[in-house]
């Protein structure tokens, strides 16, 4: 279908403003521009009962973890580890702040966001290992944090969806922590993807195939690393035994086809999957609740799926 009128209006505003593609900037410039754009389109952040800042031990030094609580800590609640997007190159817990607040309230869970290390300063697999450390911390400190370690899920958008998928592979192969569900929002799943959606989407005012190449170029110190299943989950020898999944994709997204192929591969491996494509919207729409009705719809759908999985 055509680009939704709300998404078209967003594209036209970018055109009038002369907004440069992030891939034309330095990583430092792109990080600042990305955060500003996300905050401008995310709408008013919802209040939550509490926000806590923690420092945990990571593989190569301390990591920041932000916890969102839907209510005062008086009983054990399920927990969600949400991994922000940004092509492994951009982002921080601030990037996903509005999403985490909405999911915390709608699911009724404690949500954690970890400030994993970014490329190109810290290429693959640094981010994967940092996310593993955060998941282990949540499970290991569950009692002190007021979390039910038996009800833990992982989620992420874009590169965060890629990291969430990688984390489920690690958790399966290393014997934990146990994960109830994985929510993957337009995830990267294959470094070598050559799909119709990747070839079709080249609009410089939207996330496009050049964006994808720019991010992979920063993330992988050696292109050969892209074949590793923790970088390209679609290339894992087996997806059997992974937690049930929700996969969200967008019509106007170069990553659309590889996200949907991952959902199909999970299903073929015997993993319960529900996949939903949102038509007329671009990559990144999930965070745009202030300007796109589809974002609110997708977040409510995601929250319902997580609430069911974690009850």
Steps between C-alpha positions, in 0.01 A plus 500: 500500500620863467694660783249586772403872498652546847825338386494706180460818707803397706702443183396842364604673824842342468524614140409860590748502786778362281560220749816312395505120506666371815743301286639829363608606851775393736392254770510777761285730285262218415457405867390851592272536196342159553414567864356843417283351224374220723410739781319728256278221368448289813228710660475580870676234711265321736566524873592177678516424871881513512810516283823362644854534368731206571861415419581136442811303415543456127747297297739796467394735777185642660176522304209735562160336547181700539202339670140616458240393756121508447435500875695519828706182563258310726471174304696307241421613147596358161789672326577612148851574372454757221792557263500833316556534126749712311693268274733397785659844437247747643282505807487472876231426758368850421422379146240251620381695804147570373457141377618356831263720696199397293583130509566514875153639565314298238661164584526556875865397506835633610681608185878518478701687235875445479754745361690245296825602329473653154689449175729593337685555828382159622416273205325161502465311730535764775132600498385137506714423803382813682137400446576154633652657812184707552273195463711301746491789747121525482463128563774481761379802699132431453418470869670826592341677203146377568498297179362152433795330328263242352323773302769673297468614137725681254406758237660749266453701184725497192855426621343447842282231343814345355661500845186357658502212251872441563437499874239225466757286316757559773253429778391176334853379437640606839215371713341831595373730607162358410302731272122482466466705182685698236354813341688590182407828336629526140824318592816464293540125457746444215813695411493353148131565438418565136126543515240686298434740787871578534531575129176699477547751779752769412316821599762730663228654720419161653708217643632324189742240370793741532409548865516124548843476336633793706400338828636156409823668390544647847390190691722241333874547534532215247217437250553127556362548851160558340466126444500435876148418624535755781535766228262337249247290696341381176825311434486302824528123436182446702232723648334214688439548870482879492229687691169586333524811287315806382645656183391844383596633156428812295407515133738786408807344657807345336507254794141386444572179312781374722286559809216303346738228385623467857143458621451227239826329602399505867163349411665231289721414799193441717507834683156660555500828307256778428613744230330824409586745222393865524426636156573851378765579762881511495772346712512669839123553521468306828657790691290774333190504719490878487452513122383159377182326617652169389769535766245504779316208344823298474604578856158394632523179298852432630391568858210258464729228371748556785226521763365163386847342496596630844176451692 
